[in-house]
C-alpha cells in the first residue's frame, strides 16, 4: 500500500464535506483524511492503484488546490 501526501487549501469541515464525494469516487471512502490542524492542511491517501495526479485532479475538481509533498 502506498501513502500519498499532498499540501492543500482544505481548511475546515465544510471544505472536507465539499471534497468528500470527489475523493471517495477516486480513491474510495476511508482511504483518505485531511489534517486541518497542520498548517499545510495535509491530505493523506492510502492507495494501491491511484496515482498522486489522480488525487490532485479530484481535489481540483472540487475547487481546491493540492501539491505533492516531496
C-alpha positions in Angstrom: 0.0 0.0 0.0 1.3 3.4 -1.0 0.9 6.6 1.0 0.4 9.9 -0.9 0.7 13.2 1.0 -0.4 16.5 -0.5 -0.4 20.0 0.8 -3.9 21.5 0.2 -6.0 24.6 1.0 -8.8 22.4 2.5 -9.3 24.4 5.8 -12.4 23.2 7.6 -15.2 20.7 7.9 -17.2 22.4 5.2 -14.3 22.1 2.8 -13.9 18.4 3.7 -17.6 17.9 3.0 -17.2 19.5 -0.4 -14.2 17.3 -1.5 -15.6 14.1 0.1 -17.7 12.9 -3.0 -14.7 13.6 -5.3 -12.2 11.8 -3.2 -14.5 8.9 -2.3 -15.1 8.4 -6.0 -11.4 8.5 -7.0 -9.7 6.8 -4.0 -12.5 5.2 -2.0 -14.2 6.1 1.3 -12.0 5.5 4.3 -8.7 5.7 2.2 -8.0 9.4 2.8 -8.0 12.1 5.5 -7.2 15.8 5.8 -5.2 17.1 8.8 -6.8 20.6 9.1 -4.8 21.2 12.3 -1.5 21.1 10.3 -0.6 24.5 8.8 -0.1 22.8 5.4 -3.5 21.1 5.6 -2.1 17.7 4.7 -4.2 15.3 2.7 -3.1 11.7 3.2 -4.2 9.0 0.9 -3.7 5.2 1.3 -3.9 3.5 -2.0 -2.7 0.6 -4.1 -3.8 1.8 -7.5 -4.3 5.5 -7.6 -1.6 8.0 -8.6 -0.9 11.3 -7.0 -2.1 13.0 -10.2 -5.5 11.3 -9.9 -5.8 12.5 -6.3 -4.7 16.0 -7.3 -7.3 16.1 -10.1 -10.1 15.0 -7.7 -9.2 17.8 -5.3 -9.0 20.4 -8.1 -12.4 19.2 -9.4 -13.9 20.1 -6.0 -12.4 23.6 -6.3 -9.3 23.2 -4.1 -5.6 23.1 -4.7 -3.2 20.3 -3.9 0.6 19.9 -4.3 2.5 16.7 -3.8 4.8 16.9 -0.8 8.4 15.9 -1.6 
